[in-house]
Every structure is written in C-alpha cells, then in structure tokens.
Amino acid sequence: MGMFTSINIAATGMAAERLRSDVISDNIANASTTRTQEGGAFKKSTVVMSPVSDSNPQWNSPFVPSSLDNGPGKGVKVMEIVKDTSEGRLVYDPTHPDAIQTGPHAGYVEYPNVNIVNEMVDLISASRAYEANATVIDGAKDMFTAALQIAHV
C-alpha cells in the first residue's frame, strides 16, 4: 500500500458523492416539471456506484472482513445514472396544459416521481459522506506532515 493510497481512495469517494449531490439537486429542481424534451413528466435519477477492488492486494490484515474476497478496495466508481421509470403521482387538473386528454386518466396531470423529503435525506447523506472523505484526506495530510517533521529532526 502506497503512501498516498488513502488520499486516492478518499478522492474517489469525494468525486462520486459530488456527482450524487448534483443528480439529487437536479431531481429537486425538477420536482414539479410536467413536460420534458423527451415528453412526459420528469423521471427521478439515481447514481449507481460500485467498489473498485484490488485484485492483487499487497498486504493482508486480520481486520479486513472476509467478505472482501480481493482484499481492501481502491475506492468507488460510478457505474451509471439510471432513471426511475415508476409512474409519478396523478393530480386532477383538466385545465393544466399537460393534462392527459383521453383514456381512464383524462383530466389528470402526471407529476414527477420525486419525493422532496427523500431527496433531502439523500442530499444530507451525500454531503456527510463527502465531508467524511475530506476528513480522511486531512488526517492523511497531518500524518504525512508529522512523519516529515520526525524525519527532519
């Protein structure tokens, strides 16, 4: 394990959480958008992440859980951003320009499938994860500084 491995791992987490915050912010901003360029109501997006595993670990630790088959990871990566295709809530408003004109839902307007409360909870979670990764980087920086001061004496 290299000297800067912890910083690299935390940096991948910070980048992923920043993207997650951006996607959540987009969901919140479009929580009442009933018409998109693709047609229909806005659909919520979600970030799918995956661990970056180290297929050739250079060290073993008795503290690493046995569920990590390939040893400790090297961070996280964003696999994709997926749209939630579930139906949004329907509100009866026949005067709305985006009201459904025919069928059993005539007069109803489909609103996005975005729940503001859930999005805010996810945004706080992303913010805390970002802060935790920043704290790891600060701790590693302090540790390197202390090591350099010891070596300089």
C-alpha positions as CSV (number, residue, x, y, z in Angstrom):
1,M,0.0,0.0,0.0
2,G,1.5,3.3,-1.1
3,M,1.8,6.4,0.9
4,F,-1.0,8.2,-1.0
5,T,-3.4,5.3,-1.3
6,S,-5.7,6.6,1.4
7,I,-5.9,10.0,-0.3
8,N,-6.6,8.4,-3.7
9,I,-9.4,6.2,-2.1
10,A,-11.0,9.2,-0.4
11,A,-10.7,11.3,-3.6
12,T,-12.8,8.7,-5.5
13,G,-15.4,8.9,-2.8
14,M,-15.5,12.7,-2.9
15,A,-15.9,12.6,-6.7
16,A,-18.7,10.1,-6.5
17,E,-20.5,11.9,-3.8
18,R,-20.2,15.2,-5.6
19,L,-21.9,13.7,-8.7
20,R,-24.5,12.1,-6.4
21,S,-25.2,15.6,-4.9
22,D,-25.5,17.0,-8.5
23,V,-28.0,14.4,-9.5
24,I,-30.1,14.8,-6.3
25,S,-30.1,18.6,-6.9
26,D,-31.4,18.0,-10.4
27,N,-34.1,15.8,-9.0
28,I,-35.2,18.5,-6.5
29,A,-35.0,21.3,-9.2
30,N,-37.3,19.3,-11.5
31,A,-39.8,18.1,-8.8
32,S,-42.7,19.9,-10.5
33,T,-41.6,19.6,-14.1
34,T,-44.6,18.0,-16.0
35,R,-43.1,18.4,-19.5
36,T,-39.6,17.4,-20.6
37,Q,-37.9,17.3,-24.0
38,E,-38.4,13.6,-24.2
39,G,-42.1,14.0,-23.4
40,G,-44.0,13.4,-20.2
41,A,-43.1,14.2,-16.6
42,F,-39.6,14.3,-15.3
43,K,-38.3,11.0,-14.0
44,K,-36.0,10.8,-10.9
45,S,-32.4,9.8,-11.5
46,T,-30.2,7.7,-9.2
47,V,-26.5,7.2,-9.1
48,V,-25.3,3.6,-9.1
49,M,-21.8,3.1,-7.6
50,S,-19.5,0.1,-7.4
51,P,-16.4,-0.6,-5.4
52,V,-13.0,-0.6,-7.1
53,S,-11.4,-3.7,-5.8
54,D,-7.8,-4.5,-5.7
55,S,-7.4,-7.8,-7.4
56,N,-3.8,-8.1,-6.3
57,P,-3.6,-6.8,-2.7
58,Q,-0.1,-6.1,-1.5
59,W,-0.9,-6.7,2.2
60,N,-3.2,-8.6,4.4
61,S,-4.8,-7.6,7.6
62,P,-6.7,-9.6,10.2
63,F,-9.1,-6.6,10.5
64,V,-10.4,-6.8,6.9
65,P,-13.8,-8.6,6.7
66,S,-13.7,-12.0,5.0
67,S,-16.5,-10.7,2.6
68,L,-13.8,-8.7,0.8
69,D,-12.6,-11.6,-1.4
70,N,-10.0,-9.5,-3.2
71,G,-8.7,-7.7,-0.2
72,P,-9.2,-4.0,0.5
73,G,-10.6,-1.8,-2.2
74,K,-9.2,1.1,-4.0
75,G,-12.2,3.4,-3.8
76,V,-15.5,3.7,-5.5
77,K,-16.6,4.4,-9.1
78,V,-19.9,5.5,-10.6
79,M,-21.3,2.7,-12.8
80,E,-24.2,4.6,-14.3
81,I,-27.0,7.1,-13.6
82,V,-30.4,5.4,-14.0
83,K,-33.8,6.8,-14.4
84,D,-36.6,5.6,-12.2
85,T,-39.4,4.6,-14.6
86,S,-42.1,4.3,-12.0
87,E,-45.2,6.4,-12.5
88,G,-45.4,9.7,-10.9
89,R,-48.4,11.0,-8.9
90,L,-51.5,11.9,-10.7
91,V,-53.3,15.2,-9.9
92,Y,-56.7,16.0,-11.3
93,D,-56.5,19.3,-13.1
94,P,-58.2,19.3,-16.5
95,T,-57.2,23.0,-17.2
96,H,-53.5,22.2,-17.0
97,P,-51.8,22.3,-20.4
98,D,-50.2,18.9,-19.8
99,A,-53.4,17.2,-18.7
100,I,-54.0,13.7,-20.2
101,Q,-56.7,14.2,-22.9
102,T,-58.0,10.6,-23.4
103,G,-58.4,7.4,-21.6
104,P,-59.2,6.5,-18.0
105,H,-56.9,9.2,-16.7
106,A,-58.3,12.0,-18.8
107,G,-58.0,15.4,-17.0
108,Y,-55.2,14.2,-14.7
109,V,-51.6,15.6,-14.8
110,E,-48.7,13.3,-14.1
111,Y,-46.2,15.0,-11.8
112,P,-42.6,13.7,-11.4
113,N,-41.9,10.7,-9.1
114,V,-39.7,12.8,-6.9
115,N,-40.2,12.8,-3.2
116,I,-38.6,16.0,-1.8
117,V,-38.2,14.6,1.7
118,N,-36.3,11.5,0.5
119,E,-34.2,13.7,-1.8
120,M,-33.2,16.0,1.0
121,V,-32.3,13.0,3.2
122,D,-30.2,11.6,0.4
123,L,-28.6,15.0,-0.1
124,I,-27.6,15.2,3.5
125,S,-26.2,11.7,3.3
126,A,-24.1,12.6,0.3
127,S,-22.9,15.8,2.0
128,R,-21.8,13.8,5.1
129,A,-20.1,11.2,3.0
130,Y,-18.2,13.9,1.2
131,E,-17.2,15.5,4.5
132,A,-16.0,12.2,5.8
133,N,-13.8,11.7,2.8
134,A,-12.4,15.2,3.2
135,T,-11.6,14.4,6.8
136,V,-9.7,11.3,5.7
137,I,-7.6,13.4,3.4
138,D,-6.9,16.0,6.1
139,G,-5.9,13.2,8.5
140,A,-3.6,11.7,6.0
141,K,-2.1,15.1,5.3
142,D,-1.5,15.7,9.0
143,M,0.1,12.2,9.3
144,F,2.5,12.9,6.4
145,T,3.4,16.3,7.9
146,A,4.2,14.7,11.3
147,A,6.3,12.0,9.6
148,L,8.3,14.6,7.7
149,Q,8.9,16.6,10.9
150,I,10.1,13.4,12.7
151,A,12.5,12.7,9.7
152,H,13.7,16.3,9.7
153,V,14.7,16.2,13.4
